[in-house]
Amino acid sequence: MDVFLGLGIAGVVLLAVALIFDGIFEGLFGGVLDGLFAGLLSLPVVAGFVAMLGFGGAIVLGTTGLGVGPAIAAGAVAGAVTGWLAWKLSRVLMRDQTDATPRGADLLGTSGSVITAIPADGYGEVMLRVAGQPVKFSARSAVPVARGAEVWVESTLSSTSVGVRPVER
């Protein structure tokens, strides 16, 4: 029973190490196992298998009158199921795609409001909505624009500044 509990604890420690040092162990081997078995030999999958082999075997050995052989078999089945679930979960998480990062070209034509007046020869500040979030940008304009005025973005000067023109209604 001690061997099974040791395997279970070793599997949990291995999983913690895999979570803390994510990707380091795979990098140490220079990508030798990349693509082999489509991720079935990843550290979380192996850790899940070892942990459930140990704990499953300990449970069967401690709660039934069966011997070591059936305990190993039951632990191996539990480990295989846990490893398969870890593999499927990691594949689902790896396919989770986020939206594209907004770029400067995405700001063109966006309307916003002036929060610091824009002089004709300098910079002011405007509030624009980028990906649904309000973001403050430095702004230049060919003509002076008062605070609170609505403006349109007509160019991106840098990642934090835009060229604007007042909206005429």
ZIVEN-V24856 format. One record per residue. RES is the residue in one letter. PHI is phi in radians with two decimals (NA if undefined). OMEGA is omega in radians with two decimals (* if undefined). D_LAST is the distance of its C-alpha to the last C-alpha in Angstrom with 2 decimals. Layout:
# ZIVEN-V24856
res->[RES RES]
phi->[PHI PHI]
omega->[OMEGA OMEGA]
d_last->[D_LAST D_LAST]
This chain:
# ZIVEN-V24856
res->[M D V F L G L G I A G V V L L A V A L I F D G I F E G L F G G V L D G L F A G L L S L P V V A G F V A M L G F G G A I V L G T T G L G V G P A I A A G A V A G A V T G W L A W K L S R V L M R D Q T D A T P R G A D L L G T S G S V I T A I P A D G Y G E V M L R V A G Q P V K F S A R S A V P V A R G A E V W V E S T L S S T S V G V R P V E R]
phi->[NA -1.12 -1.14 -1.11 -1.12 -1.09 -1.08 -1.08 -1.16 -1.08 -1.14 -1.16 -1.11 -1.08 -1.14 -1.09 -1.10 -1.12 -1.29 -1.30 -1.83 -0.96 1.50 -1.21 -1.14 -1.12 -1.24 -1.12 -1.56 1.11 1.28 -1.05 -1.67 -1.03 1.42 -1.27 1.06 0.89 1.57 -1.21 -1.83 -1.28 -1.08 -1.10 -1.18 -1.11 -1.10 -1.10 -1.11 -1.12 -1.09 -1.32 -1.06 -1.20 -1.20 -1.11 -1.10 -1.13 -1.14 -1.11 -1.17 -1.43 -1.83 -2.15 -1.59 -1.25 -1.53 -1.20 -1.01 -1.12 -1.16 -1.12 -1.10 -1.15 -1.13 -1.15 -1.13 -1.10 -1.14 -1.12 -1.13 -1.14 -1.09 -1.12 -1.12 -1.11 -1.11 -1.11 -1.10 -1.15 -1.15 -1.12 -1.17 -1.24 -1.47 -1.16 -1.79 -1.72 -1.18 -1.15 -1.21 -1.08 -2.00 -1.05 -1.14 -1.22 -1.44 -1.04 1.49 -1.32 -1.71 -2.76 -2.21 -1.40 -1.90 -2.30 -0.88 -1.83 -1.34 -1.17 -2.00 -2.62 -1.91 -2.24 -2.30 -2.23 -1.88 -2.10 -1.77 -2.08 0.95 1.48 -1.94 -1.27 -2.33 -1.61 -2.19 -1.27 -2.46 -2.09 -2.53 -1.23 -2.15 -1.12 -2.26 -1.37 -1.08 1.58 -1.28 -1.52 -2.32 -2.00 -1.45 -1.97 -2.81 -1.90 -1.54 -2.77 -1.25 -2.14 -2.42 -2.33 -1.74 -2.24 -2.41 -1.19 -1.45 -1.83 -1.93]
omega->[-3.14 3.12 3.12 3.11 3.07 3.07 3.13 3.14 3.10 3.10 3.11 3.10 3.11 3.08 3.10 3.10 3.13 -3.14 -3.10 -3.09 -3.06 3.04 -3.10 -3.12 3.11 3.11 3.13 -3.12 3.05 3.10 -3.13 -3.08 -3.13 3.09 -3.14 -3.13 3.06 3.07 -3.13 3.11 3.09 -3.07 3.09 3.13 3.13 3.13 3.11 3.11 -3.10 -3.13 -3.11 3.01 -3.13 -3.09 3.11 3.09 3.12 3.13 3.14 -3.12 -3.10 -3.05 -3.14 3.08 -3.14 -3.10 -3.09 -3.12 3.09 3.10 3.09 3.14 3.14 3.09 3.12 3.10 3.12 3.10 3.13 3.12 3.14 3.09 3.11 3.11 3.09 3.11 3.13 3.14 3.13 3.09 3.11 -3.13 3.13 3.11 -3.11 -3.09 3.08 3.08 3.12 3.10 3.13 3.11 -3.13 -3.13 3.12 -3.13 -3.08 -3.14 3.13 3.07 3.13 3.12 -3.12 3.11 2.97 -3.06 -3.11 3.07 -3.10 -3.07 -3.09 -3.08 2.96 -3.14 3.09 3.06 3.13 3.05 3.12 -3.11 3.09 -3.11 3.07 -3.14 -3.13 3.12 2.92 -3.07 3.02 3.09 3.11 3.12 3.10 -3.14 -3.09 3.09 3.11 -3.13 3.07 -3.11 3.03 3.07 3.12 3.06 3.02 -3.09 3.08 -3.14 -3.12 -3.13 -3.11 2.97 -3.07 2.99 3.14 3.09 3.12 -3.12 *]
d_last->[81.28 80.55 79.69 77.14 75.53 75.51 73.72 71.15 70.51 70.40 67.77 65.57 66.00 65.19 61.99 60.99 61.75 59.69 56.67 57.05 57.81 55.55 56.12 58.62 61.68 60.27 59.57 63.14 64.59 62.45 60.93 64.37 63.46 59.90 59.46 62.99 63.12 59.28 59.08 62.13 63.73 60.87 61.87 60.26 62.00 65.35 64.94 64.20 67.22 69.56 68.43 68.91 72.15 73.49 72.23 72.88 76.38 77.06 76.00 78.22 81.11 80.87 80.40 82.71 86.24 85.20 86.00 84.06 83.62 81.64 79.64 78.67 77.79 75.64 73.95 73.29 71.71 69.52 68.64 67.77 65.47 63.77 63.45 61.97 59.43 58.49 58.13 55.90 53.74 53.32 52.36 49.71 48.29 48.35 46.34 43.62 40.59 37.47 33.96 33.25 32.26 28.60 28.36 26.00 24.83 23.74 21.01 19.20 15.80 16.01 13.27 14.56 14.43 16.11 19.45 21.03 19.23 19.14 20.92 20.69 24.27 24.66 23.65 21.75 21.35 18.81 19.50 19.16 20.80 23.66 25.88 24.61 25.48 23.41 24.32 23.72 23.33 23.67 20.72 20.45 17.68 18.15 16.34 16.86 14.55 15.31 16.71 14.61 11.34 9.94 11.09 12.25 15.96 16.95 20.64 23.38 25.53 28.16 28.83 27.34 24.66 21.49 19.38 15.65 12.57 9.56 6.40 3.79 0.00]
